[in-house]
């Protein structure tokens, strides 16, 4: 195989020699810097993608994809709404619900939280809470028996388990001779669920729909109807279609109720991408100083090549090849190490936690207590192209400077 002489000379310049070992060391540092920047960018984006995916999955295990309600919190014709919603494309199931705030009291412990009235058979088709039951079953919430399913953290705070009694106080008051008193009802704990999201595990309780209607004095009305889609990402599209069908109702989707969180994650992801890309850029532009030193060191060689007939374009290609190969080596090394680490974070992070003796993440602050990772190959390819482009761009000035070398000037003092 015959290599073009530009490639042969450019690759030869990459090899360290005794008199230019320092230049080769600087070149090695540039390659390592590019590799570290690319690896860090891949790992950080994979963790943020995994975090977003994990939180979204956990939110949707309790929150529905789509909700239809009213501005006053009382939906009378909910069966008609459920029928209209279920007839929409991509809608798999619907379920009515009653939402309300409540105060839970047991064994001297008092906690506030959200009370949700559900139809267990229908609810299980809309969200995945049934699969997260750690004790009891969702089907145990039978009408008239006033059973209650608690989040695991809420149950721990109240110090209750299956079969224990919990007194529930709701804001709807009862007028008595002594004045307005909050309404209360004793419930029996028939289930405990754990969705691994502190917000829900510590504040959500579910009761039968009919019991919630009785307690809230809503008759046959509900707070709204929840729907599940075959693709959660289509929720905004289906929402617009439902708004046209139900103009008098309030239609929201999961992106509305959690918009601030996901917007914050998206902004954070973009900022981290910009910051880490700048790190890659700094490492890539270290190639500029490396190639400038190489060009200065090789002045005599460049002059000889010119006198032998090499064109300025050929000289420029020599140094562009040298710098580009360094950029490619750094990029490929960074991609390989970054993907390898990102795919094995579930092993690496627990090992680090055992070494330092503490948890890196707290579920009370970050909603989850481990670092999830979701390597998206579109991100990897984008990072690779950006790194290669920066490395190639960094070679242009030194290569152009080398091409402008005048043989007579370069050989005057040789």
C-alpha positions as CSV (number, residue, x, y, z in Angstrom):
1,X,0.0,0.0,0.0
2,X,1.5,3.4,-1.1
3,X,0.7,6.3,1.3
4,X,0.7,9.8,0.0
5,X,3.9,11.5,1.1
6,X,2.0,14.1,3.1
7,X,0.4,11.4,5.3
8,X,3.7,9.5,5.6
9,X,5.6,12.6,6.8
10,X,2.7,13.8,9.0
11,X,2.5,10.5,10.8
12,X,6.3,10.3,11.2
13,X,6.3,13.7,13.0
14,X,4.0,12.2,15.6
15,X,6.8,9.8,16.7
16,X,8.9,11.1,19.6
17,X,12.6,11.7,18.9
18,X,15.4,12.6,21.3
19,X,15.5,16.2,20.3
20,X,11.8,16.9,20.2
21,X,10.6,14.7,23.0
22,X,9.1,17.7,24.8
23,X,6.9,18.5,21.8
24,X,5.7,14.9,21.7
25,X,4.9,15.2,25.4
26,X,2.8,18.3,24.9
27,X,1.1,16.5,22.0
28,X,0.3,13.6,24.4
29,X,-1.1,16.0,26.9
30,X,-3.4,17.4,24.3
31,X,-4.6,13.9,23.3
32,X,-5.3,13.1,27.0
33,X,-7.1,16.4,27.5
34,X,-9.3,15.8,24.5
35,X,-10.0,12.2,25.7
36,X,-10.9,13.4,29.3
37,X,-13.2,16.2,28.0
38,X,-15.0,13.8,25.6
39,X,-15.4,11.1,28.3
40,X,-16.6,13.6,30.8
41,X,-19.2,15.0,28.4
42,X,-20.5,11.5,27.5
43,X,-20.7,10.5,31.2
44,X,-22.4,13.6,32.3
45,X,-25.0,13.6,29.5
46,X,-25.7,9.9,30.0
47,X,-26.3,10.5,33.8
48,X,-28.6,13.4,33.0
49,X,-30.5,11.4,30.4
50,X,-30.8,8.5,32.8
51,X,-31.9,10.8,35.6
52,X,-34.5,12.4,33.4
53,X,-35.7,9.0,32.2
54,X,-35.8,7.4,35.7
55,X,-37.7,10.4,37.2
56,X,-40.1,10.5,34.3
57,X,-40.8,6.8,34.7
58,X,-41.4,7.1,38.5
59,X,-43.6,10.1,38.1
60,X,-45.7,8.3,35.5
61,X,-46.0,5.3,37.8
62,X,-48.2,7.5,40.0
63,X,-49.2,10.4,37.9
64,X,-51.3,9.8,34.7
65,X,-50.3,10.8,31.2
66,X,-53.4,13.0,30.8
67,X,-56.1,14.4,33.1
68,X,-59.5,16.0,32.4
69,X,-61.0,18.0,35.3
70,X,-62.8,21.3,35.9
71,X,-61.8,24.6,37.3
72,X,-63.9,24.2,40.5
73,X,-62.6,20.6,41.1
74,X,-66.0,18.9,40.6
75,X,-66.7,16.9,37.5
76,X,-70.3,15.8,37.2
77,X,-70.5,14.2,33.8
78,X,-67.3,12.2,34.2
79,X,-68.6,9.0,32.5
80,X,-69.2,11.0,29.3
81,X,-65.7,12.5,29.6
82,X,-64.2,9.1,30.1
83,X,-66.0,7.8,27.0
84,X,-64.9,10.7,24.9
85,X,-61.3,10.4,26.1
86,X,-61.1,6.7,25.6
87,X,-62.2,7.1,22.0
88,X,-59.2,9.3,21.2
89,X,-56.2,7.7,19.3
90,X,-53.3,6.5,21.5
91,X,-55.5,6.4,24.6
92,X,-55.4,3.0,26.3
93,X,-57.5,3.4,29.4
94,X,-59.2,5.9,31.7
95,X,-60.1,6.0,35.4
96,X,-62.0,8.5,37.6
97,X,-60.4,10.0,40.7
98,X,-61.1,12.2,43.7
99,X,-58.3,14.4,45.0
100,X,-58.1,16.1,48.3
101,X,-55.8,17.2,51.1
102,X,-55.9,15.5,54.4
103,X,-54.3,15.2,57.8
104,X,-53.3,11.7,59.0
105,X,-53.0,10.8,62.7
106,X,-51.9,7.5,64.2
107,X,-50.3,6.6,67.5
108,X,-49.7,10.3,68.3
109,X,-48.0,11.0,64.9
110,X,-49.6,13.6,62.6
111,X,-48.7,14.1,59.0
112,X,-50.3,16.0,56.1
113,X,-50.6,14.7,52.6
114,X,-52.7,14.0,49.5
115,X,-55.7,11.7,49.6
116,X,-56.7,10.2,46.3
117,X,-59.9,8.2,45.8
118,X,-59.6,5.6,43.0
119,X,-61.3,2.6,41.4
120,X,-58.7,-0.1,42.0
121,X,-59.6,-2.1,38.9
122,X,-59.5,0.9,36.6
123,X,-56.6,2.6,38.3
124,X,-54.3,-0.3,37.7
125,X,-54.8,0.2,34.0
126,X,-53.8,3.9,34.1
127,X,-50.8,3.9,36.5
128,X,-48.4,1.2,37.8
129,X,-48.9,1.6,41.6
130,X,-50.2,-2.0,41.8
131,X,-46.8,-3.3,40.8
132,X,-45.1,-1.2,43.5
133,X,-47.1,-2.6,46.5
134,X,-44.8,-3.9,49.2
135,X,-47.6,-5.0,51.5
136,X,-51.2,-5.8,50.8
137,X,-53.0,-5.3,47.4
138,X,-54.6,-2.4,45.7
139,X,-57.8,-4.5,45.2
140,X,-58.3,-4.5,49.0
141,X,-59.7,-0.9,48.7
142,X,-63.3,-2.0,48.6
143,X,-66.2,0.5,48.8
144,X,-67.7,1.0,52.2
145,X,-64.9,-0.7,54.1
146,X,-62.8,2.5,54.4
147,X,-59.5,0.9,53.6
148,X,-56.4,3.0,52.9
149,X,-53.1,2.3,51.0
150,X,-50.2,4.5,52.2
151,X,-46.8,5.4,50.7
152,X,-44.0,3.5,52.5
153,X,-42.4,6.7,53.9
154,X,-45.7,8.0,55.1
155,X,-46.5,4.7,56.8
156,X,-43.1,4.8,58.5
157,X,-43.7,8.3,59.7
158,X,-47.0,7.4,61.1
159,X,-45.6,4.1,62.5
160,X,-48.4,2.0,61.0
161,X,-48.6,-1.3,59.1
162,X,-51.2,-3.5,57.7
163,X,-54.3,-3.7,59.8
164,X,-53.5,-0.5,61.8
165,X,-56.0,2.3,62.1
166,X,-55.4,5.8,60.8
167,X,-57.6,8.8,61.5
168,X,-58.1,11.1,58.5
169,X,-59.1,14.7,58.9
170,X,-60.3,16.6,55.8
171,X,-60.7,20.4,55.3
172,X,-64.5,20.1,54.5
173,X,-65.9,21.1,57.9
174,X,-69.0,20.1,59.8
175,X,-71.1,22.7,61.5
176,X,-71.7,21.9,65.1
177,X,-73.0,24.0,68.1
178,X,-69.4,24.4,69.1
179,X,-68.6,25.9,65.6
180,X,-67.0,24.5,62.5
181,X,-65.1,21.3,63.0
182,X,-63.0,19.4,60.5
183,X,-64.6,16.2,59.2
184,X,-62.8,13.0,60.2
185,X,-63.0,9.3,59.5
186,X,-61.1,6.3,60.7
187,X,-59.4,4.1,58.0
188,X,-57.7,0.8,58.1
189,X,-54.4,0.3,56.4
190,X,-54.8,-2.4,53.8
191,X,-51.8,-1.7,51.6
192,X,-48.4,0.0,51.5
193,X,-46.7,1.0,48.2
194,X,-43.2,2.2,47.4
195,X,-42.5,3.9,44.1
196,X,-39.1,5.1,45.1
197,X,-40.0,8.8,44.8
198,X,-39.9,10.5,48.2
199,X,-42.5,13.1,47.1
200,X,-45.1,10.3,46.6
201,X,-43.9,7.8,49.2
202,X,-44.1,10.4,51.9
203,X,-47.3,12.2,51.2
204,X,-49.8,10.1,49.1
205,X,-52.6,7.9,50.4
206,X,-55.2,6.1,48.3
207,X,-58.7,5.1,49.3
208,X,-61.6,3.7,47.4
209,X,-63.4,6.2,45.1
210,X,-66.8,5.7,46.7
211,X,-65.3,6.2,50.2
212,X,-63.6,9.5,49.0
213,X,-66.9,10.7,47.5
214,X,-68.7,10.0,50.8
215,X,-66.0,11.7,52.8
216,X,-65.9,14.7,50.5
217,X,-69.7,14.8,50.1
218,X,-69.4,14.8,46.3
219,X,-72.2,12.4,45.6
220,X,-71.5,10.8,42.2
221,X,-69.1,13.5,41.1
222,X,-65.4,13.2,40.9
223,X,-62.4,15.5,40.7
224,X,-61.5,14.3,37.2
225,X,-60.6,11.5,34.9
226,X,-57.1,10.2,34.3
227,X,-56.0,8.6,31.0
228,X,-53.0,6.4,29.9
229,X,-51.5,6.7,26.5
230,X,-49.5,4.1,24.5
231,X,-46.7,6.7,24.2
232,X,-46.3,9.3,27.0
233,X,-44.5,11.7,24.6
234,X,-47.7,12.1,22.6
235,X,-49.5,13.6,25.6
236,X,-49.4,17.2,24.4
237,X,-50.8,16.2,21.0
238,X,-53.7,14.2,22.5
239,X,-54.3,17.0,25.0
240,X,-54.9,19.5,22.1
241,X,-57.4,17.1,20.5
242,X,-59.2,16.6,23.8
243,X,-59.4,20.3,24.4
244,X,-61.3,20.7,21.1
245,X,-63.7,17.9,22.1
246,X,-64.2,19.1,25.7
247,X,-63.9,22.9,25.6
248,X,-65.6,23.4,28.9
249,X,-63.1,21.2,30.8
250,X,-59.6,21.7,32.0
251,X,-57.2,19.3,30.2
252,X,-53.6,18.8,31.4
253,X,-50.9,16.3,30.8
254,X,-47.9,15.1,32.7
255,X,-45.6,17.7,31.1
256,X,-47.8,20.5,32.5
257,X,-47.8,19.3,36.0
258,X,-44.1,18.7,36.1
259,X,-43.0,21.4,33.6
260,X,-40.8,23.3,36.0
261,X,-38.8,20.2,36.9
262,X,-38.2,19.0,33.4
263,X,-37.5,22.5,32.1
264,X,-34.9,22.9,34.9
265,X,-33.3,19.5,33.9
266,X,-33.2,20.5,30.2
267,X,-31.6,23.9,30.9
268,X,-29.1,22.2,33.2
269,X,-28.3,19.6,30.5
270,X,-27.7,22.4,27.9
271,X,-25.5,24.4,30.3
272,X,-23.4,21.3,31.2
273,X,-23.1,20.5,27.5
274,X,-21.8,24.0,26.8
275,X,-19.3,24.0,29.7
276,X,-17.9,20.5,28.9
277,X,-17.7,21.3,25.2
278,X,-15.6,24.3,26.2
279,X,-13.3,21.9,28.1
280,X,-13.0,19.8,24.9
281,X,-12.3,23.0,22.9
282,X,-9.5,24.0,25.3
283,X,-7.9,20.6,25.0
284,X,-8.3,20.7,21.2
285,X,-6.7,24.1,20.9
286,X,-3.7,22.9,22.9
287,X,-3.0,21.3,19.5
288,X,-2.4,24.8,18.2
289,X,0.6,25.4,20.6
290,X,1.9,21.9,19.9
291,X,1.8,22.3,16.1
292,X,3.2,25.8,16.3
293,X,6.2,24.4,18.2
294,X,6.5,21.6,15.6
295,X,6.4,24.0,12.7
296,X,9.1,26.1,14.4
297,X,11.2,23.0,15.0
298,X,10.8,21.7,11.5
299,X,11.6,24.9,9.6
300,X,14.6,23.3,7.9
301,X,12.6,20.2,7.0
302,X,9.8,22.4,5.5
303,X,12.4,24.4,3.5
304,X,14.0,21.2,2.1
305,X,10.6,19.8,1.1
306,X,9.8,23.1,-0.6
307,X,13.0,23.0,-2.6
308,X,12.3,19.5,-3.6
309,X,9.0,20.6,-5.2
310,X,6.4,20.3,-2.4
311,X,3.7,22.8,-2.8
312,X,2.4,25.0,0.1
313,X,-0.8,22.9,0.0
314,X,1.2,19.8,0.6
315,X,3.0,21.3,3.5
316,X,-0.3,22.4,5.0
317,X,-1.7,18.9,4.6
318,X,1.3,17.4,6.5
319,X,0.6,19.4,9.6
320,X,-3.1,19.1,9.3
321,X,-2.7,15.3,9.2
322,X,-0.5,15.4,12.2
323,X,-2.9,17.5,14.3
324,X,-6.0,15.6,13.0
325,X,-4.5,12.2,14.0
326,X,-3.9,13.5,17.5
327,X,-7.5,14.8,17.6
328,X,-8.8,11.5,16.3
329,X,-6.8,9.5,18.9
330,X,-8.0,11.7,21.7
331,X,-11.6,11.6,20.6
332,X,-11.8,7.8,20.1
333,X,-10.1,7.2,23.4
334,X,-12.5,9.6,25.1
335,X,-15.5,8.0,23.4
336,X,-14.4,4.5,24.3
337,X,-13.7,5.3,28.0
338,X,-16.8,7.5,28.4
339,X,-19.2,4.9,27.0
340,X,-17.5,2.1,29.0
341,X,-17.8,4.1,32.3
342,X,-21.4,5.3,31.5
343,X,-22.5,1.7,30.8
344,X,-21.1,0.5,34.1
345,X,-22.0,3.3,36.5
346,X,-24.3,0.9,38.4
347,X,-21.1,-1.0,39.4
348,X,-18.7,1.9,39.7
349,X,-20.8,4.2,41.9
350,X,-21.6,1.6,44.6
351,X,-17.9,0.8,44.8
352,X,-17.1,4.4,45.3
353,X,-19.8,4.7,48.0
354,X,-18.3,1.7,49.8
355,X,-14.9,3.3,49.7
356,X,-16.0,6.7,51.0
357,X,-18.5,5.2,53.4
358,X,-21.5,7.4,52.5
359,X,-24.2,7.8,49.8
360,X,-23.5,10.1,47.0
361,X,-27.1,11.0,46.4
362,X,-29.9,11.4,49.0
363,X,-33.4,10.4,47.9
364,X,-34.9,13.2,49.9
365,X,-33.1,15.8,47.8
366,X,-32.6,14.2,44.4
367,X,-35.7,11.9,44.4
368,X,-33.5,8.9,43.8
369,X,-30.5,7.5,45.7
370,X,-28.3,6.3,42.8
371,X,-26.8,7.5,39.6
372,X,-28.8,6.2,36.6
373,X,-27.3,6.2,33.1
374,X,-28.8,6.2,29.7
375,X,-26.3,6.3,26.9
376,X,-28.0,7.8,23.9
377,X,-25.9,7.2,20.7
378,X,-27.2,10.3,19.1
379,X,-25.4,12.3,21.9
380,X,-22.3,10.2,21.5
381,X,-22.2,10.8,17.7
382,X,-22.7,14.5,18.2
383,X,-19.9,14.8,20.8
384,X,-17.6,12.8,18.5
385,X,-18.3,15.1,15.5
386,X,-17.9,18.2,17.6
387,X,-14.6,17.0,19.0
388,X,-13.2,16.0,15.6
389,X,-14.4,19.4,14.1
390,X,-12.7,21.3,16.9
391,X,-9.4,19.3,16.5
392,X,-9.5,19.9,12.7
393,X,-10.2,23.6,13.2
394,X,-7.3,23.9,15.6
395,X,-4.8,22.6,13.0
396,X,-5.7,25.3,10.4
397,X,-3.6,28.2,11.7
398,X,-0.3,26.3,12.4
399,X,-0.6,24.4,9.0
400,X,-1.2,27.7,7.2
401,X,1.8,29.2,8.9
402,X,3.9,26.2,7.9
403,X,2.8,26.6,4.3
404,X,4.0,30.2,4.2
405,X,7.6,29.2,5.1
406,X,10.1,30.7,2.7
407,X,12.9,28.2,1.9
408,X,15.6,30.8,1.6
409,X,14.8,32.4,5.0
410,X,14.5,29.1,6.8
411,X,17.9,27.8,5.4
412,X,19.8,31.0,5.9
413,X,21.3,30.0,9.3
414,X,21.4,26.3,8.8
